Amino acid sequence: ITISNIDKDGPVLDIKYSTESPTKENVTVTITVNKEIQDINTWTRVNEKTFTKTYSKNTTEKVTATDKVGNSTTETITINNIDKTAPVLNIKYSPEGVTKGDVTVTITSNEDIQDIATWTKVNARTFTKTYSKNTTEKVTATDKVGNSTTETITISNIDKDGPVLDIKYS
């Protein structure tokens, strides 16, 4: 007697990510299997061979798919491309004290940021701008996925005017 209908193979999982590029959005993972399987805990069944799950933060977890006769396959899901944190800026003024010259402001970010209009790019995290008169302006730094931080730049230490004399004659 030959028995040929014994299934000892676990399901084959094809795992796809909605994006593998850096993003500030959630990432949806879709698992497609080669045969019908039981429900996967915490996953949404789309049809008999497709499941999805949406992640809002980076994580690594194991997922086990079990077919109808109990054969299992375990795969690892890794989400490491979600960035929902705005850049943190360090702002330095040079010089800091009263000056009759210009003041250069340097912005340094804790992560790569997009170009800032009217600022000079030193590298992916550092920008400078030189001011010749006192002013206040807002500057917005945006990281590569669109998270933004806005800071106020205040220049109040430039004094290019000579002293004003009040001369009185007797």
Secondary structure, DSSP 8 states (H G I E B T S, - for coil): ------------EEEEES--S-BSS-EEEEEEESS-B---TT-EEEETTEEEEEESS-EEEEEEEEBTTS-EEEEEEEE--B------EEEEEES-S-BSS-EEEEEEESS-B---TTSEEEETTEEEEEESS-EEEEEEEEBTTS-EEEEEEEE--B--S---------
